Amino acid sequence: MKKYRLFIVTLITVLVGYWYVNFDPRVNALNEMLLQDTEIAQYPYQFKVLKLENGTAVLSSPRSSKVSVLKFLSIIKPELPLHNPDNPDVIAAQKEMAKIQQKAKKLVLAQSDIHKITWTLDKAWFADYGILID
């Protein structure tokens, strides 16, 4: 029983230490700012700042050359006729996603300490929907 308690205490200490070392209050504040924008907050995918490095903000994105935008849309808007990428509704959904992503980018870049944005594919988000990406 003592070994079990020691293991649990050690595990909790390591997890809290990892969180403390990796917690960035500025990243948290930027994500809160994004959530305060109604349009961004209501979009089915939540763009978020993952980290800051020397004035560069790394933001999550469902867009990448590794994943078709149609795959993303099949998750957030399964009712779309995705077999026809030229369908006006599919095009409108793509434009909406691009608009929201650009808005998130502009809001973050408007901060005086952010000079550049880089995007990273949100593999964890896709994994939550059963889509594993290398």
LUMVEXFI-814822 format. One record per residue (C-alpha): residue number from 1; residue in three letters; chain; x, y, z. Coordinates in Angstrom, 2 decimals, always signed. Layout:
N
+-----+------+-----+---------+---------+---------+
| seq | type | mol |       X |       Y |       Z |
+-----+------+-----+---------+---------+---------+
| NUM |  ALA |   A |       X |       Y |       Z |
...
+-----+------+-----+---------+---------+---------+
//
This chain:
134
+-----+------+-----+---------+---------+---------+
| seq | type | mol |       X |       Y |       Z |
+-----+------+-----+---------+---------+---------+
|   1 |  MET |   A |   +0.00 |   +0.00 |   +0.00 |
|   2 |  LYS |   A |   +2.88 |   +2.38 |   +0.82 |
|   3 |  LYS |   A |   +4.49 |   +1.74 |   -2.57 |
|   4 |  TYR |   A |   +1.18 |   +2.51 |   -4.26 |
|   5 |  ARG |   A |   +0.86 |   +5.81 |   -2.36 |
|   6 |  LEU |   A |   +4.45 |   +6.72 |   -3.16 |
|   7 |  PHE |   A |   +3.81 |   +5.99 |   -6.83 |
|   8 |  ILE |   A |   +0.67 |   +8.15 |   -6.87 |
|   9 |  VAL |   A |   +2.41 |  +11.04 |   -5.06 |
|  10 |  THR |   A |   +5.37 |  +10.81 |   -7.44 |
|  11 |  LEU |   A |   +3.10 |  +10.73 |  -10.48 |
|  12 |  ILE |   A |   +1.12 |  +13.75 |   -9.29 |
|  13 |  THR |   A |   +4.34 |  +15.65 |   -8.53 |
|  14 |  VAL |   A |   +5.71 |  +14.93 |  -12.00 |
|  15 |  LEU |   A |   +2.45 |  +15.96 |  -13.69 |
|  16 |  VAL |   A |   +2.18 |  +19.18 |  -11.69 |
|  17 |  GLY |   A |   +5.83 |  +19.94 |  -12.42 |
|  18 |  TYR |   A |   +5.33 |  +19.32 |  -16.14 |
|  19 |  TRP |   A |   +2.28 |  +21.58 |  -16.16 |
|  20 |  TYR |   A |   +4.13 |  +24.32 |  -14.25 |
|  21 |  VAL |   A |   +7.14 |  +24.26 |  -16.59 |
|  22 |  ASN |   A |   +4.94 |  +24.30 |  -19.71 |
|  23 |  PHE |   A |   +2.23 |  +26.70 |  -18.53 |
|  24 |  ASP |   A |   +2.43 |  +30.05 |  -20.25 |
|  25 |  PRO |   A |   +0.02 |  +32.68 |  -18.91 |
|  26 |  ARG |   A |   +0.42 |  +34.71 |  -22.12 |
|  27 |  VAL |   A |   -0.74 |  +31.74 |  -24.23 |
|  28 |  ASN |   A |   -3.70 |  +31.35 |  -21.90 |
|  29 |  ALA |   A |   -4.54 |  +35.06 |  -22.23 |
|  30 |  LEU |   A |   -4.38 |  +34.87 |  -26.04 |
|  31 |  ASN |   A |   -6.71 |  +31.87 |  -26.08 |
|  32 |  GLU |   A |   -9.14 |  +33.67 |  -23.78 |
|  33 |  MET |   A |   -9.03 |  +36.64 |  -26.16 |
|  34 |  LEU |   A |   -9.92 |  +34.34 |  -29.08 |
|  35 |  LEU |   A |  -12.81 |  +32.88 |  -27.09 |
|  36 |  GLN |   A |  -14.17 |  +36.36 |  -26.41 |
|  37 |  ASP |   A |  -14.79 |  +36.78 |  -30.13 |
|  38 |  THR |   A |  -18.29 |  +35.38 |  -30.65 |
|  39 |  GLU |   A |  -17.73 |  +34.31 |  -34.25 |
|  40 |  ILE |   A |  -14.53 |  +32.40 |  -33.43 |
|  41 |  ALA |   A |  -15.96 |  +30.91 |  -30.23 |
|  42 |  GLN |   A |  -19.06 |  +29.60 |  -32.04 |
|  43 |  TYR |   A |  -17.16 |  +27.96 |  -34.89 |
|  44 |  PRO |   A |  -17.11 |  +24.14 |  -34.60 |
|  45 |  TYR |   A |  -13.29 |  +24.08 |  -34.59 |
|  46 |  GLN |   A |  -11.51 |  +26.12 |  -31.93 |
|  47 |  PHE |   A |   -8.40 |  +27.82 |  -33.24 |
|  48 |  LYS |   A |   -5.96 |  +28.23 |  -30.36 |
|  49 |  VAL |   A |   -2.48 |  +29.43 |  -29.57 |
|  50 |  LEU |   A |   -0.28 |  +26.50 |  -28.62 |
|  51 |  LYS |   A |   +2.92 |  +28.31 |  -27.76 |
|  52 |  LEU |   A |   +4.90 |  +31.53 |  -28.10 |
|  53 |  GLU |   A |   +8.54 |  +31.75 |  -29.10 |
|  54 |  ASN |   A |  +10.35 |  +35.04 |  -29.63 |
|  55 |  GLY |   A |   +7.31 |  +36.94 |  -30.90 |
|  56 |  THR |   A |   +6.01 |  +34.03 |  -32.99 |
|  57 |  ALA |   A |   +2.68 |  +32.51 |  -32.05 |
|  58 |  VAL |   A |   +2.05 |  +28.90 |  -33.05 |
|  59 |  LEU |   A |   -1.65 |  +28.35 |  -33.72 |
|  60 |  SER |   A |   -3.54 |  +25.12 |  -34.24 |
|  61 |  SER |   A |   -5.32 |  +24.52 |  -37.51 |
|  62 |  PRO |   A |   -7.41 |  +21.83 |  -39.17 |
|  63 |  ARG |   A |   -5.88 |  +22.79 |  -42.53 |
|  64 |  SER |   A |   -2.78 |  +21.19 |  -43.96 |
|  65 |  SER |   A |   -1.46 |  +19.59 |  -47.09 |
|  66 |  LYS |   A |   -1.66 |  +16.31 |  -45.13 |
|  67 |  VAL |   A |   -5.45 |  +16.50 |  -44.70 |
|  68 |  SER |   A |   -8.01 |  +17.50 |  -47.28 |
|  69 |  VAL |   A |  -10.26 |  +20.38 |  -46.32 |
|  70 |  LEU |   A |  -13.11 |  +18.08 |  -47.35 |
|  71 |  LYS |   A |  -12.10 |  +15.63 |  -44.60 |
|  72 |  PHE |   A |  -12.34 |  +18.47 |  -42.07 |
|  73 |  LEU |   A |  -15.71 |  +19.59 |  -43.45 |
|  74 |  SER |   A |  -17.02 |  +16.02 |  -43.34 |
|  75 |  ILE |   A |  -16.59 |  +16.21 |  -39.56 |
|  76 |  ILE |   A |  -18.00 |  +19.65 |  -38.83 |
|  77 |  LYS |   A |  -20.67 |  +19.67 |  -41.54 |
|  78 |  PRO |   A |  -21.55 |  +16.06 |  -42.41 |
|  79 |  GLU |   A |  -24.67 |  +17.19 |  -44.24 |
|  80 |  LEU |   A |  -22.66 |  +18.78 |  -47.07 |
|  81 |  PRO |   A |  -22.50 |  +17.03 |  -50.46 |
|  82 |  LEU |   A |  -18.73 |  +16.54 |  -50.22 |
|  83 |  HIS |   A |  -18.64 |  +14.27 |  -53.27 |
|  84 |  ASN |   A |  -19.04 |  +17.51 |  -55.25 |
|  85 |  PRO |   A |  -16.37 |  +20.02 |  -54.13 |
|  86 |  ASP |   A |  -17.81 |  +22.57 |  -56.59 |
|  87 |  ASN |   A |  -21.14 |  +22.63 |  -54.79 |
|  88 |  PRO |   A |  -21.91 |  +26.20 |  -53.62 |
|  89 |  ASP |   A |  -22.51 |  +25.00 |  -50.04 |
|  90 |  VAL |   A |  -19.14 |  +23.24 |  -49.93 |
|  91 |  ILE |   A |  -17.40 |  +26.32 |  -51.31 |
|  92 |  ALA |   A |  -19.20 |  +28.52 |  -48.77 |
|  93 |  ALA |   A |  -18.11 |  +26.21 |  -45.92 |
|  94 |  GLN |   A |  -14.50 |  +26.41 |  -47.11 |
|  95 |  LYS |   A |  -14.69 |  +30.19 |  -47.27 |
|  96 |  GLU |   A |  -16.21 |  +30.34 |  -43.79 |
|  97 |  MET |   A |  -13.36 |  +28.27 |  -42.35 |
|  98 |  ALA |   A |  -10.76 |  +30.46 |  -44.09 |
|  99 |  LYS |   A |  -12.51 |  +33.59 |  -42.80 |
| 100 |  ILE |   A |  -12.51 |  +32.35 |  -39.20 |
| 101 |  GLN |   A |   -8.88 |  +31.26 |  -39.43 |
| 102 |  GLN |   A |   -7.87 |  +34.64 |  -40.84 |
| 103 |  LYS |   A |   -9.80 |  +36.40 |  -38.09 |
| 104 |  ALA |   A |   -7.96 |  +34.39 |  -35.42 |
| 105 |  LYS |   A |   -4.68 |  +35.25 |  -37.11 |
| 106 |  LYS |   A |   -5.49 |  +38.97 |  -37.24 |
| 107 |  LEU |   A |   -6.54 |  +39.08 |  -33.60 |
| 108 |  VAL |   A |   -3.34 |  +37.42 |  -32.44 |
| 109 |  LEU |   A |   -1.14 |  +39.52 |  -34.74 |
| 110 |  ALA |   A |   -2.79 |  +42.67 |  -33.39 |
| 111 |  GLN |   A |   -1.04 |  +42.03 |  -30.08 |
| 112 |  SER |   A |   +2.08 |  +44.17 |  -29.66 |
| 113 |  ASP |   A |   +4.26 |  +41.24 |  -28.60 |
| 114 |  ILE |   A |   +3.32 |  +39.01 |  -31.57 |
| 115 |  HIS |   A |   +5.11 |  +39.58 |  -34.88 |
| 116 |  LYS |   A |   +4.52 |  +36.34 |  -36.74 |
| 117 |  ILE |   A |   +2.09 |  +33.43 |  -36.89 |
| 118 |  THR |   A |   +2.89 |  +29.86 |  -37.79 |
| 119 |  TRP |   A |   +0.27 |  +27.14 |  -38.12 |
| 120 |  THR |   A |   +0.45 |  +23.54 |  -37.02 |
| 121 |  LEU |   A |   -1.97 |  +20.79 |  -37.93 |
| 122 |  ASP |   A |   -4.15 |  +19.80 |  -34.98 |
| 123 |  LYS |   A |   -3.57 |  +16.05 |  -35.18 |
| 124 |  ALA |   A |   -5.14 |  +15.49 |  -31.76 |
| 125 |  TRP |   A |   -8.41 |  +17.06 |  -32.92 |
| 126 |  PHE |   A |   -8.57 |  +14.72 |  -35.91 |
| 127 |  ALA |   A |   -7.61 |  +11.76 |  -33.71 |
| 128 |  ASP |   A |  -10.63 |  +12.55 |  -31.53 |
| 129 |  TYR |   A |  -12.70 |  +11.79 |  -34.66 |
| 130 |  GLY |   A |  -10.83 |   +8.60 |  -35.49 |
| 131 |  ILE |   A |   -8.56 |  +10.10 |  -38.13 |
| 132 |  LEU |   A |   -4.91 |   +9.37 |  -37.45 |
| 133 |  ILE |   A |   -2.36 |  +11.52 |  -39.26 |
| 134 |  ASP |   A |   +1.34 |  +10.73 |  -39.57 |
+-----+------+-----+---------+---------+---------+
//
